[in-house]
Structures are given as structure tokens and as C-alpha cells.
């Protein structure tokens, strides 16, 4: 386990804006904090622990790791020394990692290096007593029914929000939002899979993974509702169940994922005008709102930075690069100039 000593300025820059509030009243609670509203008093509590880029001088080797900084806030007027440490699946559970005070502030911190693409659970030990992270709203219940705090690093592809059947329906829904079902879209996907998978892709993009035909947007949605937009998690859980019910009413002999394209096109059209036959409006009053939410997440996931889980291997950007060319065949979307190695060729950008 590699531990890094971050300077106080870095830590305070990431803490004070979001944690230094005198008012304890809920400020950022949109209904997502049903069990414990402690996190509601913090601004954007999902930012913790801090998952940031890692660099050790080698941009390609360092690209595969994140720095993860754990923050514990003590009462602001308490100047005594606290014994605080963290244990988690990213290290040895029997070797707590001590947190040190950040200057004379109310924060204790510890930073470790963790590989990208992983999900981990952890707990704090405060004066010998184990407790969850009081800031981070992410939680995970293990097989022994123990609840731990959770975080995931960049490029994570492990499902953490949805079940398999929900992911399958999401894949079909997003397939008909993006333009990759067109002739040009299919041509690009065939090129990406058949040509780049022949060896070049893994050399160019060692952190890339093979994605679905929606360019990894399902994975992006799985991650964004676990962190930044956790207040929309219930929208997805309710609506995916309602969509599953509606499709099974219309064809009880075929699994929703295997239903025809026409069935999903019809469903999209009815959701757009808020008139879905068989929809339980008592549970969710506006299928149109959910469709708008899904469209926003789909487009964002297709063309975001790949570290957020979508646009895998920069395939979305490559699609735009291939699609937007001038009369001489030169691309009008040279995204590689702005992105760090190994995805791009920028010497300045560092994720």
C-alpha cells in the first residue's frame, strides 16, 4: 500500500468549499438521504473521499492509478488530538492507515494510491471505535449484512447501482437515443471493433475495454446515480420496474431485453407524450420526465471523459472525429490535442 503525503493547501482546497459550513440544516437533500440525513448538511458530499489523478513522472504508468484521499472532520472548536485511522479493501484490513491533522483545521486526512477501475469499501476507526464515513453518502452492504462506506475509482466498469435485468433494459433504451444505429454509426462501430481490436486498440489505449453499442453509457449511468446524481437513483429504480411491467404486459412470452426494436420505438414515443399504456402513474407521474433524464445521461455518457465510465476508450470522441471532416479529409474535432497520454497526446493535461 502506497501512502502519499499531500500538502495542506491541496487538502484545504478540496475541503473548505464543501465542508466548512456553520449551518447544520439540510442544504443538499433532494430526497436521497432516506436513512441518515447527516450528509445533507454538506455541499456535494459525493465528492468524498477525493478521487484524483496520480502522477509519478511516468504519464503512461501513472495513468492506471488514482490518488484517494480520505477526510474526517472533527468539531471545529475541538483542539485536542484525535486518534483516527482508516481500513478498507484497498489495503490490509488488519493494518489501519492513520489520518493526520491538516494544519490547525478541523480535518484529518490520509491519501493512498489505488488502481483505477475498482470498487472498495472502508471504515474509519475513531479512538478505537469503527464507524462509517459521516461525509460520503455511498454505502455497501456485504454478504454478512455489515454496512461499509464505499467508493470507486476512475474507469470503473463493475455494476454497483443496478441489477442485471435493469442494465439489460437500459442498454435497449439507450440504443435508440444515440445515432449509432444509423448507417454511419454502424460503419464506425465495425471499424472500431474489427480494426482496432486486431491489436492496435490495446496498444493505443491500454485502459480501454470493449463496450456495448451505446458506447458505455449504461456503465456511465450506473456510476453517475451512485455519486453525482444519486438523487435520481430512485427515478431509475422505479421507472425501470414500470417499463419492465409495461413490456411484459405487451408480450408476456419474451424477455424485455429480447423484444423487437419496434416495441422500444413505440415505448419511446408514448413516453415522450406522457401517454404510456399500462404505466402506473400512481407510482411515477411523468414518464416523459424520466425519458428526458435518460436522454441527458445518455448523451453525457457518450461524450464525457472516459474516466467517468462512458465514452470507453474515447470511442465517442473518435466517432465525432470520424464524422466531422473538412473537404480535405482533415478532422474538425482533434480531441487528442487536449487529452493526456495514453488516450491523447497532450503533454500538459493531466486528467
C-alpha positions, 0 to 999 in steps of 0.5 A: 500500500502506497501512502502519499503525503499531500500538502495542506493547501491541496487538502484545504482546497478540496475541503473548505468549499464543501465542508466548512459550513456553520449551518447544520440544516439540510442544504443538499437533500433532494430526497436521497438521504432516506436513512441518515440525513447527516450528509445533507448538511454538506455541499456535494458530499459525493465528492468524498473521499477525493478521487484524483489523478496520480502522477509519478513522472511516468504519464503512461504508468501513472495513468492506471492509478488514482490518488484517494484521499480520505477526510474526517472532520472533527468539531471545529472548536475541538483542539485536542488530538484525535486518534483516527485511522482508516481500513478498507479493501484497498489495503490490509484490513488488519493494518489501519492507515492513520489520518493526520491533522491538516494544519490547525483545521478541523480535518484529518486526512490520509491519501493512498494510491489505488488502481483505477477501475475498482470498487472498495469499501472502508471504515474509519476507526475513531479512538478505537471505535469503527464507524462509517464515513459521516461525509460520503453518502455511498454505502455497501452492504456485504454478504454478512449484512455489515454496512461499509462506506464505499467508493470507486475509482476512475474507469470503473466498469463493475455494476454497483447501482443496478441489477442485471435485468435493469442494465439489460433494459437500459442498454435497449433504451439507450440504443435508440437515443444515440445515432449509432444505429444509423448507417454511419454509426454502424460503419464506425462501430465495425471499424472500431471493433474489427480494426482496432481490436486486431491489436492496435486498440490495446496498444493505443489505449491500454485502459480501454475495454470493449463496450456495448453499442451505446458506447458505455453509457449504461456503465456511465449511468450506473456510476453517475446515480451512485455519486453525482446524481444519486438523487435520481437513483430512485427515478431509475429504480422505479421507472425501470420496474414500470417499463419492465411491467409495461413490456411484459404486459405487451408480450408476456412470452419474451424477455424485455431485453429480447423484444423487437426494436419496434416495441422500444420505438413505440415505448419511446414515443408514448413516453415522450407524450406522457401517454404510456399504456399500462404505466402506473402513474400512481407510482411515477407521474411523468414518464416523459420526465424520466425519458428526458433524464435518460436522454441527458445521461445518455448523451453525457455518457457518450461524450464525457471523459472516459474516466467517468465510465462512458465514452470507453476508450474515447470511442465517442470522441473518435466517432465525432472525429470520424464524422466531422471532416473538412473537404480535405479529409482533415478532422474538425474535432482533434480531441487528442490535442487536449487529452493526456497520454495514453488516450491523447497526446497532450503533454500538459493535461493531466486528467 
